[in-house]
Amino acid sequence: MWVLEPEWIDRVDRARAGDAAARDELLRQFEPLVRATASRLIDPDRADDVVQESFAVALERLPSLRTSAAFPSWMRLIVRKQASLRRRRQAASSLDAVDPPATSGSEPDAVVQERAVADVVRHALGELRTDDRRLLELRYLAGWSNADLANLLAVSNGALRKRLHDARRRLRPHLEHLNQEITMTDYTTYLDQVHDASLQVPAAPPLRRPDTGPTTTGLKVIDTMAPVRRGGTIEMVGPAGTGQLVVALELLYRLGRTPKDIACVAVGATGAAIGSQRDLGHVTTEPGIPGRNAAILTKDPSEGPQALTAGATLAAGLAQAGLDVVLVVDEPTIRSVDPKTLANAAGIAEEGAVTVIAVRTVDPGTQLPPQLGFDTTLVFSIEQFALRIFPAIDPTECVSRFAISDTAERAKRHLRRAATARSWFNQPLFVAEDFTGTAGEWIEPIDAEQELVQQLHSPDCPTNVSQDVR
């Protein structure tokens, strides 16, 4: 995720106060972030326009920004809004430039009935915005097929269905007087909220299993040592505060490499802390979190299966609507359900996907819990974190069902040997006996030298490591 350095915060402060030089430097500094966000949301040939429009809006509204540290997430929101406006203008322009094709002939009585219905619907359509009205007219009154409309708008069939879905949802209030029920579910209405386990989500179409290999994330430790896949399952294990939740949300950007929106659905127990978060419910309010979010929290372990069902259904519905979703589940919920049930919540829709991420917190120095059998297990290490290696993932402990290269295998062996040699330096201290319960040790230099040689030539630390040392 984007890390804001202290000097950048100062630059935002000065820009808000009217410093033109600080403003120009700020725009140059954040241009890669704005461009990357725009490229995810709109066609590449229109990304430049969105970037310019976003910066223009940001400069106009900068004095009203309350907190300088919130600038990156604030900037992303502006980009998302400008990209949405650009897509709407593009669709309206394309539709207004085309005349609907003539309908085929029908029997006289059928024509009269169709015209009566059409008059009622046209009256309701007149209440909609132009792009919605023209889209629905072409599809349902002029008889255009989904394929024809997708070709006209230069979008995929899945994206066209999403636009029709949204247009029908906005039409529904204008047709209520007809006493006709339009059956549809807008799953996005559940976002930006924290729900309890009793949440009832209407059934969503089933997802299909991913049939592809690993997905490139751009995170070198994952892509080389423990590949993951969009629409698959990922287990994250490590001590609290080593960054599992940060990486889980970072993967929203990296797995959903489409122009579609992204969302996080979190299922967890109330008060079950994950790092600095009191529970997963705070994902919905944390500044800078990408995309929209929803959390389903339980108060009792017995509610876990019910909450997971609601979360999985919501995630699947969002994926069918074209969003890329990560379904994040905490340790109390994991313990309350069958791992297969959790894994079955992952999958691919025509446009969107649901990637299940199980976040498991363990105490430092304790044995890792049995694996869930997911596509990938990422093990986070307090030692990596202390060395300022981010993400703090220990590649020697990670497991993936996707093959890694010979180079990566050799790197794992070297890292294991280095860890074995490094652990030899651990030695109990006399002054810490009362705290550790272990008596201190005195080792003569000549004995230490001999033990070190033995370590370098032991089976756990083969000869090529000792050659490197020499």
C-alpha positions in Angstrom: 0.0 0.0 0.0 1.1 3.6 -0.5 3.3 4.8 2.3 3.3 8.5 3.0 6.6 9.9 4.2 6.7 12.7 6.8 8.1 15.2 4.2 5.2 14.5 2.0 2.8 15.4 4.8 4.6 18.6 5.2 4.4 19.2 1.4 0.6 18.6 1.6 0.4 21.1 4.5 2.2 23.8 2.5 0.2 23.1 -0.6 -3.1 23.5 1.3 -1.8 26.8 2.6 -1.2 28.0 -1.0 2.4 27.2 -1.7 2.6 26.9 -5.5 6.0 25.1 -5.5 4.8 22.6 -2.9 1.7 22.0 -4.9 3.6 21.3 -8.2 6.0 19.0 -6.4 3.0 17.2 -4.8 1.4 16.6 -8.2 4.6 15.2 -9.6 5.1 13.0 -6.6 1.6 11.5 -6.7 1.3 11.3 -10.5 2.3 7.5 -10.6 -0.4 6.7 -7.9 -3.1 8.7 -9.8 -2.2 7.2 -13.1 -2.1 3.6 -11.8 -5.5 4.1 -10.2 -7.0 5.6 -13.3 -5.5 2.8 -15.5 -7.4 0.2 -13.4 -10.7 2.0 -13.9 -10.9 3.2 -17.5 -9.5 2.5 -20.9 -5.8 3.3 -21.2 -6.3 5.8 -24.0 -8.6 7.8 -21.7 -6.4 7.5 -18.5 -4.6 10.8 -19.3 -7.9 12.7 -19.3 -8.9 11.2 -16.0 -5.5 12.1 -14.5 -5.7 15.7 -15.6 -9.4 16.0 -14.4 -8.5 14.4 -11.1 -5.6 16.8 -10.4 -7.8 19.8 -11.4 -10.5 18.7 -8.9 -7.9 18.0 -6.2 -6.3 21.5 -6.6 -9.7 23.1 -6.3 -10.7 21.2 -3.2 -7.3 20.9 -1.5 -7.9 23.7 1.0 -10.9 21.7 2.3 -8.9 18.6 3.0 -9.1 18.1 6.8 -6.1 15.8 7.4 -2.9 15.9 5.3 -2.1 12.3 6.0 -5.3 11.3 4.3 -4.2 12.8 1.0 -3.5 9.4 -0.8 -6.9 7.9 -0.1 -8.6 11.2 -0.8 -6.8 11.4 -4.1 -7.9 7.8 -5.0 -11.6 8.7 -4.3 -11.3 11.7 -6.7 -9.8 9.5 -9.4 -12.6 6.9 -9.0 -15.2 9.6 -9.2 -13.7 11.2 -12.3 -13.3 7.8 -14.0 -16.9 7.0 -13.3 -18.0 10.4 -14.8 -15.8 9.8 -17.9 -17.3 6.3 -18.5 -20.9 7.8 -18.2 -20.1 10.5 -20.7 -18.5 8.0 -23.1 -21.6 5.7 -22.9 -24.0 8.6 -23.4 -22.1 9.9 -26.4 -22.0 6.5 -28.0 -25.7 5.8 -27.5 -26.9 9.3 -28.7 -24.9 8.9 -31.9 -26.8 5.7 -33.0 -30.4 5.3 -34.2 -32.2 2.1 -32.9 -32.9 -0.5 -35.6 -36.5 -1.1 -36.7 -38.5 -3.8 -35.0 -39.8 -6.8 -37.0 -43.5 -7.1 -38.0 -46.1 -8.5 -35.6 -49.8 -9.3 -35.6 -52.1 -6.2 -35.1 -53.3 -7.2 -31.7 -49.8 -7.9 -30.5 -48.6 -4.5 -31.9 -51.4 -2.7 -29.9 -50.4 -4.5 -26.7 -46.7 -3.8 -27.2 -47.3 -0.1 -27.9 -49.5 0.2 -24.7 -46.7 -1.3 -22.6 -44.1 0.7 -24.4 -46.0 4.0 -23.6 -46.0 3.2 -19.9 -42.4 2.2 -19.9 -41.3 5.2 -21.9 -42.9 7.5 -19.4 -40.9 5.9 -16.6 -37.7 6.0 -18.8 -38.2 9.7 -19.2 -37.4 10.1 -15.5 -34.0 8.5 -15.9 -30.7 10.1 -16.8 -29.8 10.0 -20.5 -27.4 7.1 -20.6 -29.7 4.8 -18.6 -32.7 5.7 -20.7 -31.0 5.2 -24.0 -29.5 1.9 -22.9 -32.8 0.5 -21.8 -34.6 1.8 -24.9 -32.2 0.0 -27.2 -32.3 -3.2 -25.2 -36.0 -3.6 -24.4 -37.9 -1.3 -26.8 -35.7 -1.5 -29.9 -34.8 -5.1 -29.5 -31.0 -4.8 -29.5 -29.2 -7.9 -28.2 -26.7 -7.8 -25.4 -24.0 -8.7 -27.9 -24.9 -5.7 -30.2 -24.9 -3.3 -27.3 -21.6 -4.6 -25.9 -20.1 -4.1 -29.4 -21.6 -0.6 -29.6 -20.1 0.4 -26.2 -16.9 -1.5 -26.8 -17.3 -3.4 -23.5 -17.4 -7.1 -22.6 -20.7 -8.9 -22.3 -20.3 -9.1 -18.5 -19.8 -5.4 -18.3 -22.9 -4.8 -20.4 -25.0 -7.0 -18.1 -23.7 -5.0 -15.1 -24.8 -1.7 -16.8 -28.2 -3.1 -17.6 -28.5 -4.3 -14.0 -27.7 -0.9 -12.6 -30.0 0.9 -15.1 -32.9 -1.5 -14.2 -32.3 -0.8 -10.5 -32.6 2.9 -11.0 -35.7 2.4 -13.1 -37.5 0.3 -10.5 -38.8 3.2 -8.3 -40.5 4.8 -11.4 -42.4 1.5 -12.1 -43.7 0.8 -8.7 -47.2 2.2 -9.6 -47.5 -0.6 -12.2 -47.5 -3.1 -9.3 -44.9 -5.1 -11.2 -42.1 -6.7 -9.3 -38.7 -6.4 -10.8 -36.6 -9.2 -9.3 -33.0 -8.1 -8.8 -30.6 -7.7 -6.0 -28.2 -4.8 -5.7 -25.5 -6.3 -3.5 -23.5 -3.1 -3.3 -26.2 -1.7 -0.8 -24.6 -4.0 1.8 -21.2 -2.3 1.5 -19.9 0.5 3.7 -21.6 -1.1 6.7 -20.9 -3.4 9.7 -23.5 -6.2 10.0 -24.2 -8.9 12.6 -24.4 -12.6 11.9 -28.2 -12.5 11.4 -27.7 -10.7 8.0 -29.8 -12.3 5.3 -28.4 -11.9 1.8 -30.4 -13.0 -1.2 -28.9 -16.0 -3.0 -26.4 -15.3 -5.7 -25.5 -17.4 -8.8 -22.7 -19.9 -8.1 -19.1 -19.1 -8.9 -17.0 -21.5 -10.9 -13.6 -22.8 -9.9 -10.5 -21.1 -11.2 -9.1 -23.1 -14.0 -5.9 -21.1 -14.5 -2.5 -21.1 -13.0 -1.1 -18.5 -10.6 -1.9 -14.8 -11.0 0.9 -12.2 -11.2 0.8 -9.9 -8.2 3.9 -7.8 -8.7 5.1 -8.8 -5.2 8.4 -10.6 -5.8 8.3 -12.7 -2.6 4.9 -14.1 -3.5 5.3 -14.5 -7.3 8.7 -16.3 -6.9 8.3 -18.2 -3.7 4.6 -18.8 -3.1 2.4 -18.0 -6.0 -1.3 -17.2 -5.5 -4.3 -16.9 -7.9 -7.3 -14.7 -8.4 -10.4 -16.5 -7.3 -8.4 -18.9 -5.2 -7.6 -19.4 -1.6 -4.8 -17.9 0.5 -3.9 -18.7 4.1 -1.9 -16.1 6.0 -0.3 -17.2 9.2 1.9 -15.2 11.6 2.1 -13.2 14.9 -0.1 -10.1 15.3 1.4 -7.0 13.8 3.4 -8.6 11.1 1.2 -7.2 8.3 -1.2 -10.0 7.2 -4.2 -7.6 6.9 -2.1 -5.0 5.1 -1.1 -7.6 2.5 -4.6 -9.0 2.2 -5.9 -5.5 1.3 -2.9 -4.8 -0.9 -3.9 -7.9 -2.9 -7.2 -6.1 -3.8 -5.1 -3.9 -6.1 -2.9 -6.7 -7.4 -5.4 -9.5 -8.0 -8.1 -7.4 -9.6 -6.2 -6.1 -12.6 -9.4 -5.1 -14.5 -11.3 -1.9 -14.9 -13.8 -3.2 -12.3 -14.4 -1.9 -8.8 -12.9 -3.8 -5.9 -14.4 -4.6 -2.5 -13.5 -6.4 0.7 -16.0 -8.5 2.7 -14.7 -9.3 6.1 -16.2 -12.0 8.4 -14.9 -12.1 12.0 -15.6 -12.1 15.7 -16.3 -8.9 17.6 -13.3 -7.8 19.6 -10.9 -10.4 17.9 -8.0 -8.1 17.3 -5.8 -8.4 14.2 -2.7 -6.3 14.6 -3.7 -2.7 15.2 -7.3 -3.4 14.3 -9.7 -4.1 17.2 -11.6 -6.5 14.9 -12.3 -6.9 11.2 -15.2 -4.5 11.5 -12.8 -1.6 11.6 -11.8 -2.5 8.0 -14.8 -0.5 6.9 -13.7 2.7 8.6 -9.9 2.6 8.4 -8.6 5.5 6.2 -6.9 4.6 3.0 -8.5 1.2 2.6 -8.9 0.5 -1.1 -12.4 0.0 -2.6 -15.6 -0.4 -0.7 -16.0 -2.7 2.3 -18.4 -4.6 4.5 -17.9 -6.6 7.7 -20.1 -9.3 9.3 -19.3 -9.7 13.0 -20.2 -12.5 15.4 -20.7 -12.2 19.1 -20.6 -16.0 19.8 -18.5 -18.8 18.1 -21.7 -20.6 17.2 -22.6 -17.8 14.9 -19.5 -18.3 12.7 -21.1 -20.6 10.1 -24.1 -18.3 9.7 -21.9 -15.3 9.3 -19.6 -17.0 6.8 -22.7 -18.0 4.7 -23.8 -14.4 4.6 -20.4 -13.1 3.7 -19.8 -15.7 1.0 -23.2 -15.0 -0.5 -22.5 -11.3 -0.5 -19.1 -11.7 -2.0 -20.5 -14.0 -4.8 -23.2 -11.5 -5.6 -20.6 -8.7 -5.8 -18.5 -10.8 -8.1 -21.4 -11.5 -10.4 -22.0 -7.8 -10.6 -18.4 -7.5 -11.9 -16.4 -6.6 -8.7 -13.1 -8.2 -7.7 -13.6 -9.2 -4.0 -11.4 -10.5 -1.2 -13.3 -12.4 1.4 -11.2 -12.0 4.6 -11.9 -14.3 7.5 -10.3 -14.2 11.0 -9.1 -17.1 13.2 -12.2 -17.5 15.4 -14.4 -17.9 12.3 -11.9 -20.3 10.7 -12.1 -22.5 13.8 -15.9 -22.6 13.7 -16.2 -23.8 10.1 -15.0 -26.7 7.9 -12.0 -25.5 5.8 -13.7 -27.0 2.7 -16.7 -24.8 3.3 -14.4 -21.8 3.5 -12.6 -22.8 0.4 -15.8 -23.2 -1.5 -16.6 -19.5 -1.1 -13.8 -18.7 -3.6 -14.3 -18.7 -7.3 -14.7 -16.8 -10.6 -17.7 -15.0 -12.1 -17.8 -13.9 -15.8 -16.2 -10.5 -14.9 -15.5 -10.5 -11.1 -13.9 -12.9 -8.7 -13.9 -13.9 -5.0 -10.5 -14.6 -3.4 -10.7 -16.1 0.0 -8.0 -15.0 2.5 -7.8 -16.6 5.9 -5.9 -14.5 8.4 -4.5 -16.6 11.2 -2.8 -15.0 14.2 -0.3 -17.1 16.3 1.9 -16.3 19.2 5.6 -15.6 18.4 7.7 -18.7 18.7 4.8 -21.2 18.8 4.3 -24.0 16.3 2.3 -23.2 13.2 -1.2 -24.6 13.2 -2.1 -27.3 10.7 -2.5 -26.0 7.2 -6.0 -25.5 5.8 -5.2 -27.1 2.4 -5.5 -23.8 0.5 -3.9 -22.9 -2.8 -1.2 -20.9 -0.9 0.0 -20.6 2.7 1.9 -17.4 3.4 3.9 -17.4 6.7 4.6 -14.0 8.2 7.7 -13.7 10.5 8.4 -11.3 13.4 12.1 -11.7 12.5 11.5 -10.5 8.9 9.5 -7.6 10.4 12.2 -6.7 12.8 14.7 -6.6 9.9 12.4 -4.1 8.1 11.6 -6.5 5.3 8.1 -5.8 4.0 6.0 -7.8 3.3 7.3 -9.7 6.4 6.8 -13.1 4.7 9.2 -15.9 5.4 9.7 -17.7 2.1 11.2 -20.8 3.7 7.9 -21.6 5.4 5.5 -20.7 2.6 3.8 -23.4 0.6 1.9 -23.2 -2.7 0.3 -25.7 -5.0 1.8 -23.8 -7.9 5.3 -24.8 -8.9 8.2 -22.4 -8.4 11.4 -22.1 -10.4 14.6 -23.9 -9.8 16.1 -20.6 -8.8 13.5 -20.0 -6.2 14.1 -23.6 -4.8 17.8 -22.9 -4.5 17.0 -19.6 -2.8 14.8 -21.4 -0.3 17.6 -23.9 0.5 20.1 -21.0 1.0 17.7 -19.2 3.3 17.1 -22.3 5.4 20.9 -22.8 5.8 21.4 -19.2 6.8 18.6 -19.5 9.4 20.2 -22.6 10.9 23.5 -20.9 11.1 22.0 -17.7 12.6 20.1 -19.7 15.3 23.4 -21.1 16.6 24.2 -17.7 18.0 21.3 -17.9 20.4 22.6 -18.4 24.0 21.0 -18.1 27.4 22.2 -15.3 29.6 23.0 -15.4 33.4 21.1 -12.2 34.3 18.0 -13.4 32.5 17.7 -16.7 34.4 14.8 -15.4 36.6 12.9 -14.4 33.5 13.6 -17.3 31.2 14.0 -20.1 33.6 17.1 -21.3 31.7 20.6 -21.2 33.3 23.2 -19.0 31.6 26.0 -20.7 29.6 29.7 -20.0 29.4 31.4 -21.2 26.2 35.1 -20.8 25.6 36.2 -19.1 22.3 38.0 -22.3 21.1 34.8 -24.3 21.7 32.7 -21.7 20.0 35.0 -21.8 17.0 34.7 -25.6 16.7 31.0 -25.6 17.1 30.7 -22.9 14.4 32.8 -25.1 12.0 30.5 -28.1 12.8 27.4 -25.9 12.0 28.8 -24.9 8.7 29.5 -28.5 7.7 26.4 -30.1 9.2 23.7 -31.7 6.9 21.4 -28.8 7.7 24.0 -26.3 6.5 25.7 -28.0 3.5 29.2 -27.3 2.2 28.3 -24.6 -0.4 27.3 -22.3 2.5 30.6 -22.8 4.2 32.3 -22.1 0.9 30.4 -18.9 0.7 31.6 -18.0 4.2 35.2 -18.7 3.4 
